[in-house]
Amino acid sequence: MELVFLVILLALIEYIVFAGLVGRARQKYGVRAPATTGNPDFERINRVHQNTLEALIVFIPAVWIFGLYLSPLWAAALGALFIVARVVYAIGYFRAAEKRGPGAGLTGLTNVALILGALVGVVRALL
C-alpha cells in the first residue's frame, strides 16, 4: 500500500501547486479575494484548482479502497495516471477552456476505473 499512499500524497502536492498558481494569478491579474471572476485567464486557473478538488473527492477513497481490496500495484498505476490526467487538464485549460477535454476525460475514466475496481474488490471480499 505504500505506493498507493505515495500516489495520494503526490496528488495532494499537485493540488497544493495548483493552489499556488491561483494565488500567483490573483496578483498577476488583479483579482482580489474573495472575488473569483473578473479575468478569463485567472478564472481558468481557478477552475483547474477547484475542479481538481472535485476530482480528488472521488479519487482518494477510490484509489485507497482499490488498493486494499483489489491490487495496490494497479491502484498506484491508475493513481499515477490520475496525476498525469490533471496535468493534461491544467495545461489544456490554461490555454483555452475548449482544450480541457482530453484531461477531463482521462480523469473521469481513471476515477470510474478506480471506483469499479474498488467495488469489485469489496464485493469479492464480502462473498
ChimeraX commands (.cxc) that place a marker at each C-alpha (Angstrom):
marker #1 position 0.00,0.00,0.00 radius 0.5
marker #1 position 2.99,2.31,0.28 radius 0.5
marker #1 position 2.82,3.04,-3.46 radius 0.5
marker #1 position -0.87,3.91,-3.12 radius 0.5
marker #1 position -0.12,6.27,-0.26 radius 0.5
marker #1 position 2.72,7.83,-2.25 radius 0.5
marker #1 position 0.38,8.46,-5.19 radius 0.5
marker #1 position -2.23,10.02,-2.90 radius 0.5
marker #1 position 0.42,12.31,-1.41 radius 0.5
marker #1 position 1.66,13.28,-4.87 radius 0.5
marker #1 position -1.91,14.09,-5.93 radius 0.5
marker #1 position -2.26,16.30,-2.87 radius 0.5
marker #1 position 1.02,18.04,-3.66 radius 0.5
marker #1 position -0.27,18.65,-7.19 radius 0.5
marker #1 position -3.38,20.22,-5.68 radius 0.5
marker #1 position -1.25,22.49,-3.49 radius 0.5
marker #1 position 0.77,23.55,-6.54 radius 0.5
marker #1 position -2.49,24.45,-8.31 radius 0.5
marker #1 position -3.47,26.50,-5.23 radius 0.5
marker #1 position -0.18,28.38,-5.51 radius 0.5
marker #1 position -0.90,29.08,-9.17 radius 0.5
marker #1 position -4.24,30.59,-8.17 radius 0.5
marker #1 position -2.53,32.87,-5.65 radius 0.5
marker #1 position 0.01,33.97,-8.22 radius 0.5
marker #1 position -2.74,34.54,-10.79 radius 0.5
marker #1 position -4.67,36.72,-8.32 radius 0.5
marker #1 position -1.68,39.04,-8.14 radius 0.5
marker #1 position -0.91,38.93,-11.85 radius 0.5
marker #1 position -4.48,39.65,-12.98 radius 0.5
marker #1 position -5.54,41.88,-10.08 radius 0.5
marker #1 position -8.35,39.63,-8.85 radius 0.5
marker #1 position -8.58,40.39,-5.14 radius 0.5
marker #1 position -10.09,37.87,-2.73 radius 0.5
marker #1 position -12.87,36.92,-2.30 radius 0.5
marker #1 position -13.60,37.55,-6.00 radius 0.5
marker #1 position -13.40,34.53,-8.29 radius 0.5
marker #1 position -14.28,36.31,-11.52 radius 0.5
marker #1 position -13.08,39.28,-13.48 radius 0.5
marker #1 position -10.30,37.99,-15.73 radius 0.5
marker #1 position -10.75,34.95,-18.01 radius 0.5
marker #1 position -7.12,33.84,-17.55 radius 0.5
marker #1 position -7.50,33.92,-13.77 radius 0.5
marker #1 position -10.86,32.14,-13.96 radius 0.5
marker #1 position -9.38,29.24,-15.94 radius 0.5
marker #1 position -6.54,28.82,-13.44 radius 0.5
marker #1 position -9.01,28.96,-10.57 radius 0.5
marker #1 position -11.25,26.37,-12.24 radius 0.5
marker #1 position -8.32,23.97,-12.62 radius 0.5
marker #1 position -7.76,24.21,-8.88 radius 0.5
marker #1 position -11.43,23.85,-7.96 radius 0.5
marker #1 position -12.10,21.04,-10.42 radius 0.5
marker #1 position -9.08,19.16,-9.11 radius 0.5
marker #1 position -10.57,19.34,-5.63 radius 0.5
marker #1 position -13.84,17.97,-7.00 radius 0.5
marker #1 position -11.96,15.09,-8.66 radius 0.5
marker #1 position -9.92,14.37,-5.51 radius 0.5
marker #1 position -13.11,13.76,-3.52 radius 0.5
marker #1 position -13.74,10.71,-5.70 radius 0.5
marker #1 position -10.12,9.77,-6.33 radius 0.5
marker #1 position -8.76,9.43,-2.79 radius 0.5
marker #1 position -11.26,6.93,-1.34 radius 0.5
marker #1 position -11.49,5.05,-4.64 radius 0.5
marker #1 position -7.73,4.56,-5.04 radius 0.5
marker #1 position -7.41,3.61,-1.37 radius 0.5
marker #1 position -10.19,1.01,-1.47 radius 0.5
marker #1 position -9.00,-0.32,-4.84 radius 0.5
marker #1 position -5.52,-0.79,-3.36 radius 0.5
marker #1 position -6.81,-2.50,-0.22 radius 0.5
marker #1 position -9.25,-4.88,-1.86 radius 0.5
marker #1 position -8.01,-5.48,-5.41 radius 0.5
marker #1 position -4.40,-4.55,-6.16 radius 0.5
marker #1 position -2.07,-1.96,-4.65 radius 0.5
marker #1 position 0.11,-2.01,-7.76 radius 0.5
marker #1 position -2.78,-1.35,-10.15 radius 0.5
marker #1 position -4.20,1.26,-7.79 radius 0.5
marker #1 position -0.87,3.08,-7.79 radius 0.5
marker #1 position -0.63,2.85,-11.59 radius 0.5
marker #1 position -4.12,4.26,-12.02 radius 0.5
marker #1 position -3.32,6.88,-9.41 radius 0.5
marker #1 position -0.26,7.96,-11.38 radius 0.5
marker #1 position -2.48,8.18,-14.46 radius 0.5
marker #1 position -4.86,10.44,-12.49 radius 0.5
marker #1 position -1.98,12.80,-11.66 radius 0.5
marker #1 position -0.88,12.94,-15.30 radius 0.5
marker #1 position -4.50,13.49,-16.38 radius 0.5
marker #1 position -4.76,16.51,-14.07 radius 0.5
marker #1 position -1.60,17.98,-15.62 radius 0.5
marker #1 position -3.02,17.43,-19.12 radius 0.5
marker #1 position -6.27,19.03,-17.95 radius 0.5
marker #1 position -4.44,22.02,-16.45 radius 0.5
marker #1 position -2.25,22.67,-19.47 radius 0.5
marker #1 position -5.23,22.49,-21.80 radius 0.5
marker #1 position -7.47,24.64,-19.63 radius 0.5
marker #1 position -4.76,27.26,-19.04 radius 0.5
marker #1 position -4.54,27.70,-22.83 radius 0.5
marker #1 position -8.29,27.76,-23.54 radius 0.5
marker #1 position -11.40,26.35,-21.88 radius 0.5
marker #1 position -12.15,24.31,-25.01 radius 0.5
marker #1 position -8.84,22.44,-24.63 radius 0.5
marker #1 position -9.61,20.91,-21.23 radius 0.5
marker #1 position -11.48,17.93,-22.69 radius 0.5
marker #1 position -8.71,15.31,-23.01 radius 0.5
marker #1 position -7.52,15.80,-19.44 radius 0.5
marker #1 position -11.07,15.91,-18.08 radius 0.5
marker #1 position -11.96,12.75,-19.96 radius 0.5
marker #1 position -8.86,10.89,-18.79 radius 0.5
marker #1 position -9.52,12.00,-15.21 radius 0.5
marker #1 position -13.11,10.76,-15.42 radius 0.5
marker #1 position -12.15,7.41,-16.94 radius 0.5
marker #1 position -9.46,6.89,-14.31 radius 0.5
marker #1 position -11.88,7.64,-11.48 radius 0.5
marker #1 position -14.52,5.32,-12.98 radius 0.5
marker #1 position -11.94,2.52,-13.27 radius 0.5
marker #1 position -10.89,3.05,-9.65 radius 0.5
marker #1 position -14.49,3.06,-8.40 radius 0.5
marker #1 position -15.46,-0.05,-10.37 radius 0.5
marker #1 position -12.29,-1.87,-9.30 radius 0.5
marker #1 position -12.86,-0.91,-5.67 radius 0.5
marker #1 position -16.45,-2.12,-5.91 radius 0.5
marker #1 position -15.35,-5.45,-7.41 radius 0.5
marker #1 position -12.74,-5.87,-4.69 radius 0.5
marker #1 position -15.15,-5.13,-1.84 radius 0.5
marker #1 position -17.90,-7.35,-3.27 radius 0.5
marker #1 position -15.37,-10.16,-3.76 radius 0.5
marker #1 position -14.29,-9.80,-0.13 radius 0.5
marker #1 position -17.92,-9.96,1.03 radius 0.5
marker #1 position -18.51,-13.19,-0.89 radius 0.5
marker link #1:1,2 radius 0.2
marker link #1:2,3 radius 0.2
marker link #1:3,4 radius 0.2
marker link #1:4,5 radius 0.2
marker link #1:5,6 radius 0.2
marker link #1:6,7 radius 0.2
marker link #1:7,8 radius 0.2
marker link #1:8,9 radius 0.2
marker link #1:9,10 radius 0.2
marker link #1:10,11 radius 0.2
marker link #1:11,12 radius 0.2
marker link #1:12,13 radius 0.2
marker link #1:13,14 radius 0.2
marker link #1:14,15 radius 0.2
marker link #1:15,16 radius 0.2
marker link #1:16,17 radius 0.2
marker link #1:17,18 radius 0.2
marker link #1:18,19 radius 0.2
marker link #1:19,20 radius 0.2
marker link #1:20,21 radius 0.2
marker link #1:21,22 radius 0.2
marker link #1:22,23 radius 0.2
marker link #1:23,24 radius 0.2
marker link #1:24,25 radius 0.2
marker link #1:25,26 radius 0.2
marker link #1:26,27 radius 0.2
marker link #1:27,28 radius 0.2
marker link #1:28,29 radius 0.2
marker link #1:29,30 radius 0.2
marker link #1:30,31 radius 0.2
marker link #1:31,32 radius 0.2
marker link #1:32,33 radius 0.2
marker link #1:33,34 radius 0.2
marker link #1:34,35 radius 0.2
marker link #1:35,36 radius 0.2
marker link #1:36,37 radius 0.2
marker link #1:37,38 radius 0.2
marker link #1:38,39 radius 0.2
marker link #1:39,40 radius 0.2
marker link #1:40,41 radius 0.2
marker link #1:41,42 radius 0.2
marker link #1:42,43 radius 0.2
marker link #1:43,44 radius 0.2
marker link #1:44,45 radius 0.2
marker link #1:45,46 radius 0.2
marker link #1:46,47 radius 0.2
marker link #1:47,48 radius 0.2
marker link #1:48,49 radius 0.2
marker link #1:49,50 radius 0.2
marker link #1:50,51 radius 0.2
marker link #1:51,52 radius 0.2
marker link #1:52,53 radius 0.2
marker link #1:53,54 radius 0.2
marker link #1:54,55 radius 0.2
marker link #1:55,56 radius 0.2
marker link #1:56,57 radius 0.2
marker link #1:57,58 radius 0.2
marker link #1:58,59 radius 0.2
marker link #1:59,60 radius 0.2
marker link #1:60,61 radius 0.2
marker link #1:61,62 radius 0.2
marker link #1:62,63 radius 0.2
marker link #1:63,64 radius 0.2
marker link #1:64,65 radius 0.2
marker link #1:65,66 radius 0.2
marker link #1:66,67 radius 0.2
marker link #1:67,68 radius 0.2
marker link #1:68,69 radius 0.2
marker link #1:69,70 radius 0.2
marker link #1:70,71 radius 0.2
marker link #1:71,72 radius 0.2
marker link #1:72,73 radius 0.2
marker link #1:73,74 radius 0.2
marker link #1:74,75 radius 0.2
marker link #1:75,76 radius 0.2
marker link #1:76,77 radius 0.2
marker link #1:77,78 radius 0.2
marker link #1:78,79 radius 0.2
marker link #1:79,80 radius 0.2
marker link #1:80,81 radius 0.2
marker link #1:81,82 radius 0.2
marker link #1:82,83 radius 0.2
marker link #1:83,84 radius 0.2
marker link #1:84,85 radius 0.2
marker link #1:85,86 radius 0.2
marker link #1:86,87 radius 0.2
marker link #1:87,88 radius 0.2
marker link #1:88,89 radius 0.2
marker link #1:89,90 radius 0.2
marker link #1:90,91 radius 0.2
marker link #1:91,92 radius 0.2
marker link #1:92,93 radius 0.2
marker link #1:93,94 radius 0.2
marker link #1:94,95 radius 0.2
marker link #1:95,96 radius 0.2
marker link #1:96,97 radius 0.2
marker link #1:97,98 radius 0.2
marker link #1:98,99 radius 0.2
marker link #1:99,100 radius 0.2
marker link #1:100,101 radius 0.2
marker link #1:101,102 radius 0.2
marker link #1:102,103 radius 0.2
marker link #1:103,104 radius 0.2
marker link #1:104,105 radius 0.2
marker link #1:105,106 radius 0.2
marker link #1:106,107 radius 0.2
marker link #1:107,108 radius 0.2
marker link #1:108,109 radius 0.2
marker link #1:109,110 radius 0.2
marker link #1:110,111 radius 0.2
marker link #1:111,112 radius 0.2
marker link #1:112,113 radius 0.2
marker link #1:113,114 radius 0.2
marker link #1:114,115 radius 0.2
marker link #1:115,116 radius 0.2
marker link #1:116,117 radius 0.2
marker link #1:117,118 radius 0.2
marker link #1:118,119 radius 0.2
marker link #1:119,120 radius 0.2
marker link #1:120,121 radius 0.2
marker link #1:121,122 radius 0.2
marker link #1:122,123 radius 0.2
marker link #1:123,124 radius 0.2
marker link #1:124,125 radius 0.2
marker link #1:125,126 radius 0.2
marker link #1:126,127 radius 0.2
view
